[in-house]
Amino acid sequence: MQLSGLQFDHVPALNVPFRFFFTAIFFAICSGGLLIFYGEKIWLGRWLPINLALTHSLGLGVMALIMFGSMFQILPVLCGAAIALTGKRLWLFHLLISLGIGLLVVSFLGVNAFLGAALCLLFAFLLFLLSVFPALIFFASGKSTRLPMLLALICLLTTVMLGLVMVLHYFPMNWQIPLPDALSNAYFAKNLTNAHASFALFGWVVLLVMAVGFQVIPMFHVCETLPLKWQTFLPVALFSSLVTLALFINTNNAAAVSLNVLLSCSIIITFAVSTLFQLAKRKRKLPDTTVYFWQLGFTCLIVSLLLLLSRNAVADIWTHKLDVLLAGLFAIGFVLSIMQGMLLKIVPFLITLHLQRHVMNYPMNMGLLPDFYSLISRKQGRILFYLQLACLLSFTLSAFIPQLTRVCGLFFIIQWTLLGFAIGKAAHKYKTIYHQMML
């Protein structure tokens, strides 16, 4: 089955992506709980254990899990290639990645389970990457999606390798592997952390957003696609700048590092601005909450990158707060806005797609197919968007009034709980309609 360049022959069962979505919502609620419990302490510096715990709870527990779940659907639909991770291997991957993330988060909070976390995450990522790389290299089509996704996965592999090197320091003494003196150097360790964050956020996250956005935005919002040359140039240029940055990051050549940071930020800002113009010129001008999420997300992305570029001009007393603020704007404002907007579209789309495939065998039940907005309503979308605005506003203000951090955490929990209920209700409606079709 193929329609408008989309391919539906290898689409996995609906429970494949949904298990990752619901697990991500669990970690999002836990992240909100950490914001409430630790409150204003997060503004004391990016290197605090609570901030490392929050970073990995959001980065792995929420963002990565949603991206993994989405990729199981994106690859078959946009590239015609299925990820060969099914049955018991899929259950094992989901168990290992979830357990590894949980152990890593609690380890940063004082429970020394780094060894267990490292082993779980290592095997989980090996399972995933060894399944997805062959699918992309040998079977995938659609260059505008395939190329940035392949580069994103290379960045993910690099991120994992750098993370494992750093976590070696936390192993119990009798398990520690002898490391070169360079790895114990504080200056090198800091640069390694920056490289780890750069490949994770600028590489894995932004490149995957590019891969999805190039196709999904024109499809869902009826707007012109970016020129094919731009769809090739932007991901290649960003990947190249990250590799160059990694080569210079542990040298004393500060000018080369600054230049590559500027180049990476400029490429991403170009992508963000071009996408905002693309959405502004969409043919379907009806109010759409998903569009608002995209616009909010890319606006926060631009602001966070401009703050990053101006970091050296800020007084030292504000630097630690600025680091936390720009990280929050990137993670909560950009990535989680995009992901929530995508889930509002992807969940109804997947449910409708699976029911349409099923109704082909029972054409007399065509009338049972649900309306797109009966699965997740416009009202639910608007409430989630207002909560996202409230969460983002309270987080930004808490940089100046730290006590508001707990308010942000409360909004965060409410928002993701409601999103979980919305997806759960849509999944329940799918099961109900599916069983009615079988009668």
Disulfide bonds with the S-S distance in Angstrom:
none
